[in-house]
Amino acid sequence: MTTAEGIRALAARLLTDELVVLPVRHHSPACAGQVARAIRERRPSAVLVEGPRTFGPLVPLLAHRDAVMPLAVYTWVADGPDRERAAGYYPFCDYSPELVAIREATAAGVPVRFIDLDLVEQERTSSGPLPEALTREVHYRHSEGLQLLAERLGCRDHEDLWERLFETAEVPLGEHVAQVAAYCRLARDDHPDDVLVADGTLAREAEMAHHVATALAARGPGDGPVLVVLGGFHAVVLPDLLAAPPPRPDVVGTVPPASTALIRYTFERLERLNGYAAGMTAPAWYQLLWEHHTGRAAGDEHPRVAATLSALQEIVGELRSRHRMPVPQPSVAAAFGHAVQLARLREREAPVRWDLLDAITSCLVQGDADVEGRIVHTTAARVLTGHRVGAVPPGAGMPPLVADTLARLRGQRLRVDDDERQLAALDLYRRAGHRATSRLLHGLALLGVPFAVRVAGPDFLAGTGLGRLQERWDYQWTPATEGVLAETSVLGSTLPEAVAARFDDLLTAQEEAAEGRSAEAAVRLLAQACLLGLHGRTGRVTGLVREGIGTDASFEAVADAVGILALLAEAREPLEARHLDELPELVRLAYARAIYLGRELRDGEAEPRAVARALARLRELLVSDVGADLDSDLYWAMVERLRTDHDGALVRGAAAGLLHVAGRLDAADLGGAVTGHLDGTVGASEAVAFVTGLMLTAREAAWQGSALLDGLDERLRAWDDATFVRHLPDLRLAFASLTPLETDRVAAAVAGRHGLGTLATPARRDVDADDVQALLAVAGEVAVLLERDGLSAWREAP
């Protein structure tokens, strides 16, 4: 059990003449300030920092005066026989104790070394996958001791507890180390060794202890102490590890070298509430505290008081400018005074973040804090999180692909220097610059770079939304964007090179396919080449298309392929396929192949609905400009053959519908076909399948003429309940393609057949007065809730 005497003894072992161990929380301004003080006062001979050893060459860049935080070291490696990817981020901000140690030591000419296991070593010594952030601090969140202490002190969680205990007042170094050691020892006591073995903690600590011992052994006479900046969870056991050194971790197998890149990071990603386990809540708030603390002159007001006023003014400015909210100056003054008084009432030296937020709620929110105050609270959270984006210093060695991509994105006027989500609306048909932007975004998507998502517009690969002229993308720069680009640098030094290399990989995979080539897959590659602007690769792709058309035995796949080829020919501006001279011939080849396969189609060779869709797609081709030169008689002969000879009722129904709509099957013949399937001479399943196929290609038959409804009405009357229930889902699906207006027309026609002039709203007559009153009371409560939430207009919605 942790005792006061034990903590004092531990603190004495952490601060000696030979060794200074500073237990820290990552991104803690209080810890960062103590690190700076310790380096200036203790004049160490070496500074050791928790972090992968391969980060050593980046120390001069992190200490560079032109490095603007937040930045992160992104490290990645492909490990194992299957080249499984491992990657992680190690973020830094101005108030990260590790960065302060690097800056202070570099300024004093003291060598700095990272001492933790490298990425692959950490992964191999852990039983589970590594988290994205290498500065993880999950042990505090899972500590029952810290949670109990937080509850006893009236804190919301362990983060609120940390701020109350450590971030509000400055204390001497020895007292600070003892207090942090007590806090971290509580968390350590809640984690048995088997848990720490499984997550790799003990292996990492053994490695770091080895490097500390090596540095201590290298000290010469008169040298200053070795100063170690270590996560508090590890620091509290370091003296014991030095007294009884554990064996250094023996990582099995050859360890591939990890690659590293210094990339820009954002406050939004540092925010703990956004999923970063080692982050501090509200990084911009702590940045303000750090700036006021480091720039404080003797006699100046408390840094927290100054930071409170600065944050409040920024929040009010945002409310006024972005939300047009009239915030009177007296309310602002009242909120500031309220925050200061709350801190005094709560026995604090100066306001903390929660004092500011409570003051804002009390003085700036009019009405319900959960309704009217939502804008105020959201704005406050956004301001306290911040939108700062770091900047790497000159000579950081940004991978060429990252630099090229950022330059191209900026050249297309896409915002990559802030962390807010943006919308790009691209006019593909009229603006060449917008087409270039589209290709750029599609290329990033092909590479798997997390940057943009297409949310609307024509999809030329799937053949949907083709009537839309604009393409809309949601995009947002994140550190993951640069991280994945850095990994992808092996494909090329520029974005076009990398996209072309990845596309060539797709082509090679298609060429090396062990089984039959897919015509549809080959044609989609051709369309994708045009979409990406890789028109120089189309010659190689057309060879695959020819081979796929000749070998693919799937009717629906070849029909889809000819549809995509026709789309390529029609979508001239967006895809710029007008220079593909072989396109008309490919359309003719694919069309002829589809007709041949369709004519020989047998039941069971393809899914019936897919066949119906393929038939409809070929019909659309024939009525388009591209299909004007194709022999339509071949198509209609195939459709007639399917109507009369195919074994599948759904396919026969679809063929009959196509012929009827084209005027090649009159109403009488269609009626005969419908009657023949619904008069009871065929099974119920076959009858329903025929109706389904007919509705897929000629849904107007449901209200034009009487054959379908008459036959269906008679058949339903003849079915018993079990048969009706069994086939009801398929019948509902058959009519699902009808629009609401078409459904009303069919319903009116059915009602007329049964002597009903109008369709009245069904009324329940088995409800007593008590039920009615209870339901009215519930409706009243719902109305009040809707009114409170500003949703009363929903009650009038149709």
C-alpha positions in Angstrom: 0.0 0.0 0.0 1.2 3.5 -0.8 2.0 5.5 2.3 3.2 9.1 2.9 6.5 7.8 4.2 6.9 5.6 1.2 6.2 8.5 -1.2 8.7 10.7 0.6 11.3 8.0 0.3 10.5 7.5 -3.4 10.8 11.3 -4.1 14.2 11.3 -2.4 15.4 8.5 -4.7 14.0 10.4 -7.8 16.0 13.5 -7.0 19.7 12.8 -6.2 23.0 14.4 -7.1 23.6 11.8 -9.8 20.1 11.2 -11.1 17.1 13.5 -11.5 14.0 11.6 -12.6 11.1 13.9 -13.4 7.7 12.1 -13.5 5.5 13.8 -16.0 2.1 13.7 -17.7 2.3 14.2 -21.4 1.2 17.7 -22.5 1.1 19.0 -18.9 2.1 22.7 -18.6 2.8 22.2 -14.9 5.2 19.4 -15.6 6.7 21.3 -18.5 7.5 24.3 -16.3 9.2 22.0 -13.7 11.3 20.4 -16.4 12.5 23.8 -17.6 13.3 24.8 -14.0 15.2 21.5 -13.3 17.4 21.7 -16.3 18.3 25.4 -15.6 19.0 24.7 -11.9 20.5 21.2 -11.9 22.7 21.7 -15.1 22.5 18.0 -16.2 25.2 16.2 -18.2 22.7 14.4 -20.2 18.9 14.5 -20.8 17.1 11.3 -21.5 13.5 11.4 -22.8 10.8 8.8 -23.1 10.3 8.0 -26.8 11.5 5.5 -29.5 15.3 5.5 -30.0 15.0 6.2 -33.7 13.7 9.7 -33.0 17.2 10.8 -32.1 18.1 12.5 -35.4 15.0 14.6 -35.1 16.1 16.4 -31.9 17.7 19.4 -33.8 14.5 19.8 -35.8 12.3 19.7 -32.8 14.5 22.3 -31.1 14.6 24.5 -34.2 13.4 28.1 -33.6 11.2 27.9 -36.7 9.4 24.8 -35.6 5.8 25.8 -34.9 4.0 23.4 -32.6 2.0 21.2 -32.6 4.1 18.8 -34.6 4.3 15.0 -34.4 6.8 12.4 -35.3 5.1 9.8 -37.5 6.8 6.5 -37.5 5.9 3.4 -39.6 7.2 0.1 -40.7 6.1 -3.0 -42.5 6.8 -6.1 -40.3 6.5 -9.8 -40.7 6.2 -12.2 -43.7 3.0 -10.6 -44.7 4.5 -7.1 -44.4 1.8 -6.1 -41.9 1.8 -2.3 -41.3 2.6 -0.8 -37.9 2.4 3.0 -37.4 2.1 5.5 -34.7 2.2 9.2 -33.8 4.3 11.0 -31.1 2.8 14.5 -30.8 4.5 17.5 -29.3 3.1 20.9 -28.3 4.8 23.9 -26.7 3.9 22.7 -23.2 4.9 19.0 -23.7 7.5 18.3 -21.0 9.5 16.2 -23.5 9.7 19.1 -26.0 10.6 21.6 -23.2 13.4 19.2 -22.2 14.7 19.0 -25.8 14.6 22.8 -26.2 16.2 23.6 -22.8 18.9 21.0 -23.1 19.7 22.0 -26.7 20.0 25.6 -25.7 22.3 24.7 -22.9 24.4 22.4 -25.1 23.4 19.3 -23.2 23.0 16.0 -25.3 19.5 14.6 -25.6 18.6 11.0 -26.3 15.4 9.1 -26.6 15.5 5.8 -24.7 12.3 3.8 -25.4 11.8 0.7 -27.6 11.3 1.3 -31.3 7.9 0.8 -32.9 8.3 -2.8 -34.0 9.9 -3.7 -30.7 7.0 -2.2 -28.8 4.6 -4.2 -31.0 6.4 -7.5 -30.6 6.6 -7.1 -26.8 2.9 -6.4 -26.5 0.1 -8.9 -26.8 -2.2 -6.5 -28.6 -2.0 -3.9 -31.3 -0.4 -0.6 -30.5 -2.6 2.5 -30.1 -2.2 5.3 -32.7 -0.7 7.6 -30.1 2.6 6.3 -28.7 2.3 8.7 -25.8 -0.6 6.7 -24.4 -1.8 7.2 -20.8 -4.6 4.7 -20.5 -3.5 3.5 -17.0 -4.7 6.7 -15.3 -8.2 6.4 -16.8 -8.5 2.8 -15.5 -7.3 3.5 -12.0 -9.9 2.8 -9.3 -7.8 4.7 -6.8 -7.7 7.9 -8.8 -11.4 7.6 -9.5 -12.2 7.3 -5.8 -10.0 10.2 -5.0 -11.7 12.3 -7.7 -15.1 11.5 -6.2 -14.0 12.4 -2.7 -12.6 15.7 -3.8 -15.7 16.5 -5.9 -13.9 16.3 -9.2 -15.6 15.2 -12.4 -12.9 12.7 -13.5 -9.2 12.0 -13.2 -8.4 14.8 -15.6 -10.3 17.3 -13.5 -8.5 15.8 -10.5 -5.1 16.4 -12.2 -5.9 20.0 -13.0 -7.0 20.7 -9.4 -3.9 19.1 -7.8 -1.2 20.1 -10.2 -2.1 22.8 -12.7 -3.5 25.5 -10.4 -0.5 26.4 -8.3 3.3 26.4 -8.7 5.3 24.6 -6.0 9.0 23.8 -5.4 10.5 21.1 -7.6 10.9 18.6 -4.7 7.3 19.0 -3.6 6.0 18.7 -7.2 8.0 15.5 -7.8 6.6 14.0 -4.6 3.0 14.9 -5.4 3.2 13.6 -9.0 4.8 10.4 -7.7 2.0 9.9 -5.2 -0.6 10.4 -8.0 1.2 8.0 -10.4 1.8 5.4 -7.6 -1.9 5.2 -6.9 -2.5 4.4 -10.6 0.4 1.9 -10.6 -1.0 0.0 -7.6 -4.2 -0.7 -9.6 -2.3 -2.6 -12.3 -0.9 -6.1 -11.6 2.2 -7.2 -13.3 0.4 -9.6 -15.7 -1.5 -6.7 -17.2 1.7 -4.7 -17.6 3.5 -7.7 -19.2 0.6 -8.1 -21.7 0.6 -4.5 -22.8 4.4 -4.3 -23.1 4.9 -1.8 -20.2 7.4 -3.9 -18.3 9.5 -4.5 -21.5 9.6 -0.8 -22.3 10.6 0.0 -18.7 13.4 -2.5 -18.8 14.7 -0.9 -22.0 14.5 2.6 -20.6 16.2 1.5 -17.3 19.1 0.0 -19.4 19.7 3.4 -21.1 19.5 5.3 -17.8 22.1 2.9 -16.2 24.4 3.3 -19.3 24.2 7.1 -19.0 24.9 7.0 -15.3 28.0 4.7 -15.9 29.3 7.2 -18.5 29.3 10.2 -16.1 32.7 11.6 -15.4 34.0 13.4 -12.3 32.3 16.7 -11.9 29.6 16.0 -14.4 26.1 17.1 -13.7 23.3 14.6 -13.0 21.6 12.5 -15.6 18.1 14.0 -16.0 15.3 11.7 -17.1 11.9 12.9 -18.4 9.6 10.0 -18.1 5.9 9.3 -17.9 5.0 9.2 -14.2 3.6 5.7 -14.4 7.1 4.5 -15.4 9.1 6.9 -13.3 7.9 5.7 -10.0 9.5 2.2 -10.5 12.8 3.4 -12.2 14.8 3.6 -8.9 13.9 -0.1 -8.2 14.8 -1.1 -11.8 18.2 0.6 -11.4 18.8 -1.1 -8.1 17.9 -4.6 -9.5 18.2 -4.3 -13.3 15.8 -6.6 -15.2 17.2 -8.2 -18.4 16.9 -6.0 -21.5 14.0 -7.1 -23.8 15.0 -9.8 -26.2 12.9 -9.0 -29.3 12.5 -12.2 -31.4 13.5 -12.1 -35.1 15.0 -9.5 -37.3 13.8 -6.0 -36.5 13.1 -4.0 -39.7 14.1 -0.4 -39.5 11.3 2.1 -38.9 10.8 5.2 -41.0 10.1 8.5 -39.4 8.8 11.8 -40.6 8.2 15.1 -38.8 4.7 16.2 -39.8 2.2 18.9 -38.9 -0.2 18.2 -36.1 -3.3 20.0 -34.9 -4.9 21.0 -31.6 -8.0 19.2 -32.6 -6.1 15.9 -32.7 -4.5 16.7 -29.4 -7.9 17.0 -27.8 -8.5 14.1 -25.4 -12.2 14.2 -26.1 -11.5 13.5 -29.8 -10.0 10.1 -29.0 -6.3 11.0 -28.2 -5.7 9.0 -25.0 -2.7 11.0 -23.9 -4.2 14.4 -24.8 -5.2 17.1 -22.4 -8.7 18.4 -22.6 -8.8 21.9 -24.3 -5.3 22.2 -25.7 -5.8 25.8 -26.8 -6.7 26.7 -23.2 -3.4 25.1 -22.0 -1.6 26.9 -24.7 -2.9 30.2 -23.3 -1.8 29.2 -19.8 1.7 28.3 -21.1 2.1 31.5 -23.0 1.0 33.7 -20.1 3.2 31.6 -17.7 6.3 31.8 -19.8 5.8 35.5 -20.7 4.9 36.5 -17.1 6.9 39.4 -15.6 7.3 40.1 -11.9 4.1 41.6 -10.5 1.9 40.6 -13.4 -1.5 39.1 -12.7 -1.7 35.4 -12.3 -1.3 33.5 -15.6 -4.7 31.8 -15.1 -6.5 35.1 -14.6 -5.0 36.5 -17.8 -5.7 33.3 -19.7 -9.3 33.3 -18.4 -9.8 36.8 -19.8 -8.2 36.0 -23.1 -10.3 32.9 -23.6 -13.5 34.6 -22.6 -12.9 37.5 -25.1 -12.2 35.0 -27.9 -15.4 33.0 -27.1 -17.5 36.2 -27.1 -15.9 37.3 -30.3 -16.8 34.0 -32.0 -20.4 34.2 -30.7 -20.7 37.7 -32.1 -19.1 37.1 -35.5 -20.0 33.6 -36.4 -23.4 33.2 -34.7 -24.5 36.9 -34.7 -25.3 36.5 -31.0 -25.6 39.9 -29.3 -23.5 39.5 -26.1 -23.5 42.8 -24.2 -20.3 43.9 -22.6 -21.7 44.0 -19.1 -22.4 40.3 -19.4 -18.8 39.7 -20.5 -17.5 41.6 -17.5 -19.9 39.7 -15.2 -18.7 36.4 -16.6 -15.1 37.3 -16.0 -15.8 38.4 -12.4 -17.9 35.3 -11.9 -15.0 33.0 -12.9 -12.6 34.7 -10.6 -15.0 34.6 -7.7 -15.9 30.9 -8.4 -12.2 30.1 -8.1 -12.0 31.8 -4.7 -15.1 30.1 -3.5 -13.7 26.8 -4.5 -10.4 27.6 -2.7 -8.3 27.9 -5.8 -5.6 30.4 -6.4 -6.9 31.3 -9.9 -9.7 30.0 -12.2 -9.4 26.7 -13.9 -11.2 25.7 -17.1 -14.4 24.5 -15.3 -14.6 27.9 -13.5 -14.6 29.6 -16.8 -17.2 27.3 -18.3 -19.5 27.6 -15.3 -19.2 31.4 -15.4 -20.1 31.4 -19.1 -23.2 29.2 -18.5 -24.3 31.5 -15.7 -23.8 34.8 -17.4 -24.0 34.3 -21.1 -26.8 31.6 -21.5 -30.3 32.8 -21.4 -32.8 30.0 -20.9 -32.2 26.3 -20.7 -28.5 25.5 -20.6 -29.1 22.3 -22.6 -31.1 24.0 -25.3 -30.4 27.7 -25.7 -26.9 27.2 -24.3 -25.9 24.7 -26.9 -24.4 27.3 -29.2 -22.6 28.9 -26.4 -21.2 25.6 -25.0 -20.2 24.4 -28.5 -18.5 27.6 -29.3 -16.6 27.6 -26.0 -15.5 24.0 -26.6 -14.3 24.9 -30.1 -12.3 27.9 -28.9 -10.7 26.1 -26.0 -9.8 23.2 -28.3 -8.3 25.6 -30.9 -7.5 25.3 -34.6 -3.8 25.7 -34.5 -1.8 23.8 -37.1 1.9 23.3 -36.7 4.6 24.1 -39.2 7.8 22.0 -39.8 11.1 23.9 -39.8 13.3 24.3 -42.8 15.4 21.2 -43.4 12.9 18.9 -41.8 13.2 16.6 -44.8 9.5 16.5 -45.6 9.0 13.5 -48.0 8.7 14.7 -51.6 5.3 13.2 -52.0 3.9 15.1 -49.1 5.4 18.4 -50.3 4.2 17.8 -53.9 0.7 16.9 -52.7 0.3 19.9 -50.4 1.5 22.2 -53.2 -1.1 20.7 -55.6 -3.9 20.9 -53.1 -3.0 24.6 -52.4 -2.7 25.2 -56.2 -6.4 24.0 -56.5 -7.4 26.4 -53.7 -8.1 23.7 -51.3 -7.5 24.6 -47.6 -4.9 22.5 -46.0 -3.6 24.9 -43.4 -6.4 24.6 -40.9 -8.2 21.7 -39.3 -11.8 22.6 -40.1 -13.9 20.4 -42.4 -14.5 22.0 -45.8 -16.9 21.5 -48.8 -15.7 21.6 -52.4 -18.3 21.9 -55.1 -16.8 21.0 -58.5 -18.4 21.8 -61.9 -17.2 18.9 -63.9 -18.7 19.8 -67.2 -17.8 23.5 -67.6 -14.6 24.1 -65.6 -11.4 22.4 -66.5 -9.8 23.5 -63.2 -12.6 21.7 -61.3 -12.0 18.6 -63.3 -8.3 18.7 -62.3 -9.3 19.1 -58.7 -11.6 16.1 -59.1 -8.8 13.9 -60.5 -6.5 15.0 -57.6 -9.1 14.0 -55.0 -9.9 10.7 -56.8 -6.1 10.0 -56.9 -5.8 10.5 -53.1 -8.8 8.2 -52.6 -7.1 5.5 -54.7 -4.0 5.8 -52.6 -6.1 5.4 -49.4 -5.1 8.8 -48.1 -7.6 10.1 -45.6 -8.4 13.5 -46.9 -11.6 13.8 -48.9 -14.9 11.9 -49.3 -17.2 12.3 -52.3 -20.7 13.0 -50.9 -22.7 13.8 -54.0 -22.5 14.0 -57.8 -22.2 11.6 -60.7 -20.5 8.2 -60.0 -19.0 7.2 -63.3 -17.8 3.9 -62.1 -21.2 2.8 -60.6 -23.3 4.5 -63.3 -25.4 6.4 -60.7 -26.3 10.1 -60.3 -25.3 10.8 -63.9 -27.8 13.6 -64.2 -25.9 15.7 -61.7 -23.5 18.4 -63.0 -21.6 19.0 -59.8 -19.4 16.7 -57.7 -19.3 17.5 -54.0 -16.5 16.5 -51.7 -16.1 16.9 -47.9 -12.5 17.3 -47.1 -10.3 18.0 -44.1 -6.6 18.0 -43.6 -5.5 15.8 -40.7 -2.1 14.6 -39.5 -3.2 11.2 -40.9 -3.2 12.8 -44.3 0.5 13.5 -44.2 1.3 10.3 -42.3 -0.2 8.0 -45.0 1.4 10.2 -47.7 4.7 9.7 -46.1 4.2 5.9 -46.1 3.1 6.0 -49.7 6.3 7.8 -50.8 7.7 4.5 -51.9 5.3 4.7 -54.9 6.8 8.0 -56.2 8.0 11.5 -55.4 5.0 13.2 -56.9 1.3 12.6 -56.6 0.8 11.7 -60.3 3.7 9.2 -60.1 2.2 7.6 -57.0 -1.3 7.4 -58.4 0.1 5.9 -61.7 2.1 3.3 -59.7 -0.9 2.3 -57.7 -3.0 2.1 -60.8 -0.3 -0.1 -62.5 -0.6 -2.4 -59.5 -4.3 -2.8 -60.2 -3.6 -3.5 -63.8 -1.0 -6.1 -63.0 -3.4 -7.8 -60.6 -6.1 -7.9 -63.3 -3.6 -9.3 -65.8 -2.4 -12.0 -63.4 -5.8 -13.1 -62.4 -5.7 -16.9 -62.3 -9.3 -17.4 -63.5 -11.3 -15.9 -66.2 -11.0 -12.2 -66.8 -13.9 -10.0 -65.9 -15.2 -7.7 -68.6 -16.8 -5.5 -66.1 -13.7 -5.2 -64.0 -11.6 -4.4 -67.0 -14.0 -1.7 -68.2 -14.2 -0.2 -64.8 -10.4 0.1 -64.8 -10.7 1.9 -68.1 -13.2 4.3 -66.6 -11.1 4.8 -63.6 -8.0 5.6 -65.7 -10.1 8.4 -67.3 -11.4 9.5 -63.9 -7.8 9.8 -62.6 -6.5 11.5 -65.7 -4.3 8.6 -66.6 -5.2 8.6 -70.3 -1.7 7.5 -71.2 -2.5 4.1 -69.5 -5.6 3.4 -71.5 -3.8 1.6 -74.3 -2.8 -1.1 -71.8 -6.3 -1.2 -70.3 -8.1 -1.6 -73.7 -6.2 -4.9 -74.2 -7.6 -6.2 -71.0 -11.1 -5.0 -72.0 -10.9 -6.9 -75.3 -9.8 -10.0 -73.6 -12.4 -9.7 -70.9 -15.2 -9.2 -73.4 -14.1 -12.3 -75.3 -13.7 -14.6 -72.3 -16.3 -13.4 -69.7 -19.3 -15.8 -69.8 -21.5 -13.7 -67.5 -24.4 -12.1 -69.4 -25.0 -9.5 -66.7 -21.3 -8.6 -66.3 -20.9 -8.0 -70.1 -24.1 -6.0 -70.2 -22.8 -3.8 -67.3 -19.5 -3.5 -69.2 -21.1 -2.3 -72.4 -23.1 0.2 -70.3 -19.9 1.6 -68.8 -18.3 1.8 -72.2 -21.3 3.8 -73.4 -21.0 6.1 -70.4 -17.4 6.7 -71.2 -18.4 7.8 -74.7 -21.2 10.1 -73.5 -19.4 11.7 -70.6 -17.0 13.6 -72.7 -16.0 16.6 -70.5 -15.7 15.0 -67.1 -13.8 11.9 -68.2 -12.3 13.4 -71.4 -12.6 10.0 -73.1 -13.2 11.6 -76.6 -9.6 10.7 -77.6 -10.1 7.0 -77.0 -10.3 6.0 -80.6 -11.1 2.3 -79.8 -14.2 3.1 -77.8 -16.8 2.7 -80.5 -15.4 -0.6 -81.5 -15.3 -1.8 -77.9 -19.0 -0.9 -77.5 -19.9 -2.9 -80.6 -17.8 -5.9 -79.4 -19.3 -5.9 -75.9 -22.9 -5.4 -77.3 -22.5 -8.4 -79.7 -21.1 -10.5 -76.9 -23.9 -9.6 -74.5 -26.5 -10.5 -77.2 -24.9 -13.9 -77.7 -24.7 -14.7 -74.0 -28.3 -13.5 -73.4 -29.7 -15.6 -76.3 -28.1 -18.7 -74.8 -29.1 -17.8 -71.2 -30.5 -20.7 -69.1 -32.3 -20.7 -65.8 -29.9 -20.9 -62.8 -26.9 -19.4 -64.7 -27.5 -16.0 -63.3 -29.6 -14.3 -60.6 -32.9 -13.4 -62.2 -33.0 -9.8 -60.9 -29.5 -9.2 -62.2 -30.6 -10.5 -65.7 -33.6 -8.1 -65.6 -31.4 -5.2 -64.8 -29.0 -6.2 -67.5 -31.8 -6.3 -70.1 -33.0 -2.9 -69.0 -29.5 -1.5 -69.3 -29.1 -2.8 -72.8 -32.4 -1.2 -73.7 -31.1 2.2 -72.3 -28.0 1.8 -74.5 -30.1 1.4 -77.7 -32.1 4.6 -77.1 -28.9 6.6 -76.4 -26.8 8.4 -79.0 -24.0 5.9 -78.5 -26.4 3.0 -79.4 -27.8 4.6 -82.5 -25.5 2.6 -84.8 -26.1 -0.8 -83.0 -28.4 -3.4 -84.5 -31.5 -3.2 -82.2 -33.2 -6.1 -84.0 -30.6 -8.5 -82.4 -31.6 -7.2 -79.0 -35.3 -7.6 -79.5 -35.0 -11.1 -81.0 -33.0 -12.0 -77.8 -35.7 -10.5 -75.6 -38.5 -12.3 -77.4 -36.6 -15.6 -77.1 -36.2 -15.1 -73.3 -40.0 -14.2 -73.0 -41.1 -17.4 -74.7 -38.3 -19.9 -73.9 -36.6 -19.0 -70.6 -37.3 -21.3 -67.7 -37.3 -18.4 -65.1 -40.6 -16.7 -64.6 -39.0 -13.5 -63.4 -36.9 -13.3 -66.6 -40.0 -14.0 -68.7 -41.9 -11.2 -66.9 -39.1 -8.7 -67.4 -38.8 -9.6 -71.1 -42.6 -9.2 -71.5 -42.4 -5.8 -69.8 -39.7 -4.6 -72.1 -41.5 -5.7 -75.2 -44.7 -4.1 -74.1 -43.1 -0.7 -73.3 -41.4 -0.7 -76.7 -44.8 -1.4 -78.5 -43.6 -4.9 -79.6 -46.2 -6.7 -77.3 -49.7 -5.3 -77.4 -52.0 -5.1 -74.4 -53.9 -8.2 -75.4 -50.8 -10.3 -75.6 -49.5 -8.9 -72.4 -52.9 -9.6 -70.8 -52.7 -13.2 -72.0 -49.3 -13.7 -70.5 -50.4 -12.2 -67.2 -53.5 -14.3 -67.2 -51.6 -17.4 -68.0 -49.4 -17.0 -65.0 -52.1 -15.9 -62.6 -55.0 -18.2 -63.5 -53.8 -21.0 -61.2 -52.2 -23.3 -63.7 -48.7 -22.5 -62.4 -47.5 -22.4 -58.9 -47.8 -19.4 -56.6 -44.0 -18.8 -56.5 -43.8 -18.8 -60.3 -46.8 -16.4 -60.5 -45.3 -14.0 -58.1 -41.9 -14.1 -59.9 -43.5 -13.2 -63.2 -45.3 -10.2 -61.7 -42.0 -9.2 -60.1 -40.1 -9.3 -63.4 -42.9 -7.4 -65.1 -42.8 -4.6 -62.5 -39.1 -4.3 -62.8 -39.3 -3.3 -66.5 -42.9 -2.1 -67.0 -44.4 -0.9 -63.8 -47.0 1.2 -65.6 -48.7 -2.2 -66.4 -50.0 -2.0 -62.8 -52.5 0.7 -63.7 -52.6 0.9 -67.5 -55.1 -1.8 -68.5 -56.8 -4.3 -66.3 -55.1 -7.6 -67.0 -52.5 -7.5 -64.2 -54.8 -6.2 -61.5 -57.7 -8.5 -62.6 -55.5 -11.6 -62.6 -53.8 -10.7 -59.4 -57.1 -10.0 -57.7 -58.5 -13.3 -58.7 -55.3 -15.2 -57.6 -55.2 -13.5 -54.2 -58.9 -14.5 -53.6 -58.0 -18.1 -54.4 -55.0 -18.3 -52.0 -55.5 -19.6 -48.5 -54.0 -17.6 -45.6 -50.8 -19.6 -45.4 -50.0 -19.2 -49.1 -50.7 -15.5 -48.9 -48.5 -14.9 -45.9 -45.7 -17.0 -47.5 -45.6 -14.9 -50.7 -46.5 -11.5 -49.2 -42.8 -10.4 -48.9 -42.1 -11.1 -52.6 -45.3 -9.3 -53.6 -44.4 -6.3 -51.6 -41.0 -6.3 -53.1 -42.4 -6.5 -56.6 -44.4 -3.3 -56.1 -41.6 -1.5 -54.1 -40.3 0.3 -57.2 -43.6 2.3 -57.5 -43.4 6.0 -56.6 -45.9 7.2 -54.0 -48.1 8.7 -56.7 -48.0 5.5 -58.7 -48.9 3.5 -55.5 -51.9 5.8 -55.0 -53.0 5.1 -58.6 -52.8 1.4 -58.1 -54.7 1.6 -54.8 -57.4 3.7 -56.3 -57.8 1.2 -59.2 -58.1 -1.7 -56.7 -60.6 0.2 -54.6 -62.7 0.9 -57.7 -62.8 -2.8 -58.4 -64.4 -3.4 -55.0 -66.9 -0.6 -55.1 -65.0 1.9 -53.0 -65.2 5.4 -54.4 -62.4 6.8 -52.2 -59.7 5.5 -49.9 -60.5 6.7 -46.4 -57.9 6.7 -43.6 -58.4 3.5 -41.5 -60.1 4.1 -38.2 -59.6 2.1 -35.0 -62.9 1.5 -33.3 -61.7 -0.9 -30.6 -60.1 1.9 -28.4 -62.0 3.0 -25.2 -62.1 6.5 -23.8 -59.4 5.8 -21.2 -56.9 4.8 -23.9 -57.8 7.9 -25.9 -57.2 10.2 -22.9 -53.9 8.4 -22.1 -52.7 8.8 -25.7 -53.7 12.5 -25.7 -51.7 13.1 -22.6 -48.6 11.4 -24.2 -49.1 13.6 -27.3 -49.2 16.7 -25.1 -46.0 15.7 -23.4 -44.3 15.2 -26.7 -45.5 18.6 -27.9 -44.0 20.2 -24.8 -40.6 18.4 -25.5 -40.6 19.4 -29.1 -41.4 23.0 -28.2 -38.5 23.0 -25.6 -36.1 21.6 -28.2 -37.1 24.1 -30.8 -38.7 21.4 -33.0 -42.3 22.5 -32.8 -42.4 22.9 -36.5 -42.2 19.1 -36.8 -45.8 18.9 -35.5 -47.0 20.6 -38.6 -44.9 18.6 -41.0 -47.0 16.5 -43.4 
